[in-house]
Amino acid sequence: MGSKVLVTTRNEEVAKTPNTPENGIHRLGVLSDEACWLLLQRIALCGRSEGDCAQYKDVGMKIVHKCKGLPLAAKTLGGLLCGKNSLEEWENVLHSETWELEKIEVELFPHLLLSYNELSPSLKRCFSYCAVFPKDTHIKVEEVIRRWMALGYLGSDIGSGGGDMELRGRQYFDNLAMRSLFQDFEKDENDGEKIMSFKLHDIVHDFSQYLRNNSVEAGTKTKTSCQACSPQLVSQVKEYRSCLKWKRDSRKKTICSELYNLQTLLLRYCNLQGIPRGIGNLINLRHLDLSHNQSLEELPMKIWNLINLRHLDLSWNKSIKELPREIGNLINLRHLDLSWNKSLKELPESICDLRELQTLNIELCDSIPSLPQGIHHLVKLKHLHNYGTDSIKQFPQGLAHLTCLRALRIFRVGKDMGRLGWLKNLNRLRSLELRISLNGGLENTDVEDAREGELRNKEYLQTLDIFFEKMRGKDEVEDCVRIDAIDALQPHPNLQILSISWFKGSRLPGWIASPVNQVKYIRLSDFDNLLSLPPLGILPCLEEIEIISMHELRQWDVNFLESPQQQSQSQGTPIVLLMCTFPS
């Protein structure tokens, strides 16, 4: 029979070390609340009669719910409750923050410290930072990585050109996830391996909060965050999280002058109508979140003196109509979120003085008429999120100089808009949505201009969405010109996701069915004149295809999703096919 070895570990890499096959790894789930109660009851109420146990069950079930299925937590809480012989004492445990209970700190957290102490100093900072998110929150991976970057937790980007900072952040996240410190992953629907969001188990959240409230330096505990903000500690605080009381706090005008060590200030959902002028005294502030304050109309001028600020979130402040030119003073700003500010009338040219800016989010700012002409100065810009900005009709030629750009949500091409040739040097692009307008002829969207964009050379491009905007008036563009134009938009074979909408040509581009393509998902929608479909089964990596509203498509070969080899072997390709709305 031979020998077998059972290895238990928190680190998945350890389980894979002895060449363990995937089906040999068993990932333990959590216990049900009922199972946790039985375990806790056995320890806390040992020797009690069934009648005694029954009277504790209601409150006991509420307590074990805090365990979130962790048997170690149930065991530790059972030991804590063992000497408590009244329902009142059990109620006190129920309503206590888990991390404030001494027995939890002594008996449960040391087990988590085994994993925590193995982390590098950088990973420790990244993990403990997650305590700033409320419990049971789905945390977006990209958002937390941006925050790590803003606070300097990922190190310096000097010498790396800044190109590896996000990759480093993703590696840090994967490292923490691999150690079972995160859970409830939501993955990219088009890339089943890529985690988009996650949660912290409640006990792990309590542990990270315990770490943030009691960081150990040189053998002494130092307060790094607070919620009550007592005067004795306030000057030492680096992070102030519970800010909902500011609107009722008579000390809010002076508190800013006392929090001089503050690095993170989160004032979202505070219903603020104004910001204390003393905020300009927070010279060490790196992360400021003022989002979701619908009544906030303007910001104090001193806020633009926070030159150490890295991350500024002003999203969902629908009463803000303008930004002063002094925003250009924030010379170290990396991330600026202005999304959902529907009253914002323009972006000041001084935004182009933010030479360190890497992310500019103006999604759903649908009153902005244009991008700043000096946008070419933002040489480190990686993400330009501009979805829902139909008011922007013209794109400055300076976009052609943003060679670090990785995501351009919408790029309009057409007469008096933008030119495909401007994309030539944007070879770091990973996501691109082209909106091509043929209004007024093809002088700005001709075949040569499409070729100059050189999409075929953009090896990092993962997602390409080509949208042909509807014409106003009579459509006089010849079919051969349309086909030549889309043929010239051939992407690199590394492309994973392709979407083409409202194309009026009679056939698809030849490159779409090239066997060297690695595309996994294709969406074709609203084609007025397409007559036939190419043999897409020849694509070796294709997993899913959506075909919607093909008005002239009358027939297709039943084998169009099979390669010639598969047809001869009578073996179908496991491709998900969704088809709907075929008037003909």
Secondary structure, 3 states (H helix, E strand, C coil): CCCCCCCCCCCHHHHHCCCCCHHHCCCCCCCCHHHHHHHHHHHHCCCCCHHHHHHHHHHHHHHHHCCCCCHHHHHHHHHHHCCCCCHHHHHHHHCCCHHHCHHHHHHHHHHHHHHHCCCCHHHHHHHHHHHHCCCCCCEEHHHHHHHHHHCCCCCCCCCCCCCCHHHHHHHHHHHHHHCCCCEEEEEECCEEEEEEEEECCHHHHHHHHHHHHCEEECCEEECCEECCCCHHHHCCCCEECCCHHHHHCCCHHHHHHHCCCCCEEECCCCCCCCCCHHHHHCCCCCEEECCCCCCCCCCCHHHHHCCCCCEEECCCCCCCCCCCHHHHHCCCCCEEECCCCCCCCCCCHHHHHCCCCCEEECCCCCCCCECCHHHHHCCCCCEEECCCCCCCCECCHHHHHCCCCCEEEEEEECCCCCCHHHHCCCCCCCEEEEEEECCCCCCCCCHHHHHHCCHHHCCCCCEEEEEEECCCCCCCCCHHHHHHHHHCCCCCCCCCEEEEECCCCCCCCHHHHCCCCCCCEEEEEEECCCCCCCCHHHCCCCCEEEEEEECCCCCCCCCCCCCHHHHHHCCCCCCEEEEECCCC
